[in-house]
Amino acid sequence: MRATTIKVEGALLQELERLKPARQSLAAFVRIVLEREVQRQKLADAGRRYAEFVRESPEESAWLDEWDRADLATPPKRRGR
């Protein structure tokens, strides 16, 4: 596995030190922050792709419209009783 060293100094270093949990190393904290950002970007991209899919798919769009109109607060009526 390839490793990379990034120099962090000044105000950014001070802010990261302030934000990280006391028992966590700075390297571990930065790694988690970066992993979360990568995940956030992936989810945002997936959201954009799904929105595009809905715009281009009348069947999916109709299904979502039906779902939006559904009464989710009232329990369904039982049949046959």
C-alpha positions, 0 to 999 in steps of 0.5 A: 500500500502506498502511503502519503505524508501531508504537511498540515500547519498553522491555523489548520493544524490548530483547528484539527487538534481542537476538533479531534477527540482527546484520545485519538491521534491526529493522523487517525482523525484526519484519515476519518475526516477524509474517509467521510468526505469521500463517502459524502461525495459518493452519496452526493454523486449517487443522488445526482445520478438517481435524480437524473434517472427519475427525470429520464424514466416516466415509470419511476417518476410515476411510481414516486408520485404514487408513493408521495400521495400514499397515506402512510399514517393510517393503517391499511384496512384488513380485507375479508373481515 
